[in-house]
Amino acid sequence: MSRMFNKTIGKTFVLACLMLLAQTSLVWAAEDITGQWEMTMDFGGRDSFAMLTISKNADGGLAGKWGSDDLSDVKFQDGKLTFVRTIKFGDQEFTMDYTGTLKDGKITGTMSSDQGEFATNGARFKPKSPALGTWDISFNIGDRDITGQLAVSEKPDGTLEGKWISERGNTVVSNVKFKDGKLTFNRKSTFGDNTWESEFEGTIAGNNLTGVFKNQQGEMPAKGTRVGAALVGKWDLTTVSEFGTRQGMMRINGDMTGRYEFFGGEIPMKNLKLEGDQVTFALEMGWGDQTFTLNFKGTLDGKNLKGQMTSDRGTSEITGKKAEEASAVVGTWEFTRETQQGTRTSTLKIKPDMTGTYTMRDNEVDVKDLKVDGNNVSFKIELSFNDRQFTMEFKGNVDGKTLKGEFITERGAREAVGKKID
């Protein structure tokens, strides 16, 4: 009896340990390091930023980029992230080691070299809403052509607000919302003693807005284009100065804000303007109490940019080419896998406006949270099966006509390989 009791206790203890290990594994699995991270550093008493991108190689190992530069020896184990960053300055080259901890969706760590160390922390990168920015909008009322500008901005609490800019009348925009690619708002215009109210509903596809104004008199189709659209996106840059040639990038948001990469750090751009084909902006840099400004002036020619960056310390020649980040994933992808019930096929369709659908077992659902950075792709889908709903997340990368990664659910992850069929 005693042996049986002890044996039962022993089995219970082992089972409890296994359950604890399983729960621990799920915790670590939930803390996924792959993806984009916005890193913040205190550099000489000033905030500096950088984009850290971690991806998984075909062999299961990790690769990383700090801005536009490749990282080496990228490792993540038991919540600890380490990598080596190499910086080139003219003919000189030196390395920095990073050690950080991922917990609750945030990275806390330090970047160190033989010159010392400084805090370098990060959080998941959150893209700005595609609705932000200024839109040139046109529509017709009877035989009159109406034009104006809608400026959409974000409040500190994350909600949107709008402002209508026009030389005619007084217009108030309210209840601005953007969800699942659709922009809606209310518009109240006053012309003399007359007041005209309408509701707008439209779809944003890249830098284009298409929709209708609705009121009691009917519907009025409207079209809009983003102001500064030709400049919005990621630009690969080449800088030639007395220190030699270096590669970098800048990223311009839809609301005409942006960041400029400078030796691996990203500096907020100020007074960014596109007037005709002329591009101008300024960068404010410094160390402690010392501050200096760099001014850029250049010419935009399609997807090419050429200009000069000047300061009291000299002039650099800069050329840029617009990067095509999202085009590789656009199309139809077919996933197949072998099961005990035979071969199962699912289809992913991604449109040029970066919306999409996922079809499995004749059940088509919308793709959510689609993110593309270079060749890295991630998205989420919500599925229903036997009256039960669950979320499945995909993380992977595009290599030509192959989309390889993992589908992740609460039960774990399984490898997935998709072939481009259209």
Steps between C-alpha positions, in 0.01 A plus 500: 500500500780738598692420180189555290434829678861616448486389138181700447654804667807460282296489181302803611821689574650414161176597324493833685860568397423421137200731508714774654764453230233509231355822641849650516561404137174666399607817680827510309325414176263791553796736536602485134803708408446504121357811341573871515600685815534873551813549709563811709841614626628784712784627285685792653193619689277477192255231394608303196295231326564193288301227329602151611372220274532136606411220258534123490723328245401186313723295733321633809775742599447873538608793286472869579534852369571820686354757267644405161806319643519124551563368849711196583484224761130563571377271780186477712469249780300497823386855440856632445587677174861551391661617178803681361471826313783616270539869420714635217625859503720575202786249516431425865286215629395415852248269662239532772343216699136500601346310789133535582202329658158459343212517745135600455560614144791731583876467466725643771876493454831671434727561203868480595844545347850576624384863525232419759133405495161667481140393553321375188137399544226409256132435443308343214488732201149632437446636149311826476142492382477518117234769545744754646603784274346761274271394216401702192130415455265580213128433443203653322186670627272534203708664228751645744844352559591509869859465619658514841755339725437260787778498760487194727711495816524289812419612853717398798245231590533342154164612360483692173389854429448685175510850361350616171708763317317705237467859384121471491270497801566351839523122540528293818613135487412265787481133598803401292562123500717258306445125520569209265610732222191723522501869592180659632421847632220755531517835321298815573543792262356849533465731198339827605164410648505145364631193682581174325568179694626169366668175596806374316600138453799405291781253444870577520724312258857618537495872424151506346164558668171403334157541659168681515341785693148405609212721612123517459535619141698192396859396444792692350808301387830647617865434428810597690877480468757532774704820506868409463421147383806483272727538803322263739678170564844361569802636313839332466768769513864530395702780661837615367708729722862559598468195726419274206181332378238352729157344459193600698129560474217735586136420563223750414155454655166588343467807724832637364698420810808285474828376637843511344759233573837636609765239584236252615293746702178659372454874540154664470479718190382857542324735256461223241351645181434390144428798274479398138803277459703676771561321832626677810541403865727559797670278758589626845795323656719554801676373805408637840460877467663514155254508212541530124259475209528323167284621211405290200388632163442271207299412192249216474486321165250215517652242733839673507622778727816705466623787716742638755518503879675810630613629838775723632717187499475436128286358220407143412360373170193276543317279254192295587285231346151414619479148638220270389418340834160343452495390136664162561209367706220620271328212318348158567683246716407134538590305815481120508562256784460128550263376772352166599193598297712574192641816338345825614530824307449860613531822298630844594416796275672837553382802300717801399319711761637260765165345587443130458306182566586150622295200387504163675238225463278733294505749788627842387604757762668839484870534574570732795809686625689436174856628533776491241857613562736411220452124460346451845124437506255457787122499532214366713176322414199415714342162429190313616492122536223297665351813664842592637696808399877528509775723364781377278809710435747462214862613512743437219686643203476517122771343286405540135183297450523329838343628822645304789427532870279376781133505587472558875200423723451449872585133442840578354659565162522302178720563199331628186624548145295685240557507125403801290248393237389841369 
